[in-house]
Amino acid sequence: MLHPTNHKTKISLATLYTELKQFEKAESLWKEVTETNNDASTLLGYAQFLQTIGNDEQMICIANKVLESDTKNSSAYELLAKYYEKNGQTENANMCRNKRSFYQWIPDICELEYNDENFNTFESIQDEEQASKAIDRLIQDKSTRSTRFLLAICASHAFCGTIENTCFAELDSRIDSDPTVQPLLRGLLKKFNSTCTVRMTANILAKRKDETILMDLLKLLQNDVQLFTMGIPEALAILGNDIAVPYLCDTVAVDYEPDEEDDDVLVSPDLLRMRCCLALGSFGNDVIALDTLHQAVFIPALSDAANAALFTATQDPKYLVALEESESVNLYVKEYLKEKHGDNEHVQQLNYL
């Protein structure tokens, strides 16, 4: 028998021995691993193995041990549900499955406990026919409990579109009256399931001038290369903290080499660079920002964005003239001009809006 020393290697080998039905070797490795590593993931891996070989008594002990320190561990409830189901304890099995489903869906940051009321709300949200009415009830109910459920809906990204936008808008409206909302949104920015979740959350917090999110935004900046954006440069522009300027400038300056093996049409580093240019327009008093934009004017992929941002920063109409001479202005630049300068007579003369 091989004797690896690495924790992960031992688990991989134990899993292989289990698949080969060499259970004694697998159990020996699991015992070695759990003697030195008693984190929940490792313990539950061992418990799952014990369930496989029919050692239910020890499996139950381990699953309950995990639940003593983490009452929301959905994997432990799943193991117990299988045991109860096998032994004809239908009520206990259903209870464990309900808890597993509930805690699997509710993010830890929401701090919602399983009980009849919360589970009924959870079930209503999952039901296509009831979901809309259930969410309407949560919006009407201004309690902290409803706030946490609304955040869970946003975190799940199961209702992308109008419903999710409505939930985010409701959370935004509660910030002044409910002190739990802003910390919950900060937590969501750290633990997200989609780019949409980041974009909506970052936008709300940036508009509130929440400086605590600055470093989170800067960490996410280089990853915001999808066509379905996270809105990081835009949020940094709204936040308006000068610390962001070097990060935005560095991103603009990077000349990405196309990867022949990367055929993902949803990834566009140049789009990120262009959006960073537009964001720099909000830092018109920063010499480095202006210098970066003046250089970007000579980069074909960034020229229009740089001119639009320079107009925002300086209000000099010569940059609009340069845009007028452009063959085709990118949609992002058009929307930027419309949002920033829709009422400006010089912009209105341009045929972009």
C-alpha angles and dihedrals in degrees: 000000000000117000109207118182100204116097096223092044091054091052092048091050092046089052090050092050089050091053089050089050091240090138100166092057091045093050092049090056093046090053091051091049096048092048090067102023120047100164116137096254093054094044092050091049088056091045091053090052090050089052089051092056093042099252093138096158095061091039090057091049092053095044091050090047089056091048091052089066098028113031091179099057103132094191092059091052090051092055091049092047091056091050094049092045092051090051095048095251093137097167093053091044092053092047092053092046090050091052091047092052092044097049092040089060101037112078115230091240090065092064094207116159126214113257135135095269095048093044092051090052090048091051092049091053091051093051111089093212095047101034099088094049092044091054091047089055091051091052092051091048107075096192125126087245092060090046090057092049091050089052090050089053090052091046093051093055087207092130101047109177131024098001094048091046090051091052092050091048090051092050089050091052091053098054095093095046102035116051092196095066101074095049089048091053090048088054091049090054089059095045111038137153101201145023089245090059091053093046095051095042095045091048093053094047094043091053087053088054090238101176092187090078095056097097092044089054093048091051090053096045099090091048094056094095099116121109085233092064134208089219094233100146089045092051091048089052091051092046089052099201111155090218086078094061099083090047092051091045093049090052091050091050096053111103103206116214110220113246110225090204093052107085096162103133090192092067118083119166090177089058089056090050090050092049090050088054090054091048091054088062087076090062098062094149093058114097094203092052092051092046091052091050093049089054093046091058087075094052108090095214092051104031099100094044091049092051092048091049092047090053089053091048098045108016086224108152092211088083090057089051088055090052091049089057092052116108096223128002118214118249091241090056091048092051091045092054091045092052097042103035109014091131096046111112093217091053092046089057089060115086094231105095 
